């Protein structure tokens, strides 16, 4: 049976060593003990969201929110040679967390929320940090479900100038657009560096946004014959790039510590 995955803080896993007992406390330990009713002898995996994965066996539980783990292995998974950042125009309602969830499952590294001109949803300055925290929570939950050791970073709310700056610094920047004549599948991808993908809002990009992103260096590409929702387009693009350039065995192995 595959071991269940739980989050721990980098500080909790920093001193993890094979053969040395590790104590985990707090909400994740409570979920393991009180909700999943895990018991001594069961296998468990602990990840810190920054690349460290600890595998071991539960040796004891203490109360409702503490457990001890006998560490069997410690693996530090390297950062991918090719990083993927998605600049996501703010989707409306529940579509926002769905977009974050889907992109996390297929391997995005950074998600940058962007208040495009035609975005129906808008983050008021006094509520922006709360909204960003919801995206980060969605990313953490999806990373745990998909057994990722690295949780995507949710960036600060970007202005158009911020978005253009990210595009200009990328190894390759791709602007998803329904009128593009080049397909993503026909695009040459770098072996390393950073790919930035720009996903516009449901209402489409304003003409000046489209022109400005192209001027900053973005290549317009189309995903396929149909037009996808803004909340799905980023995940499809990340999947296509990961399958083509990142999902090789060498990129999915860590080094034991």
Order of alpha helices (4+ residues) and beta strands (2+ residues): beta-alpha-beta-alpha-beta-beta-beta-beta-alpha-beta-alpha-beta-alpha-beta-beta-alpha-beta-alpha-beta
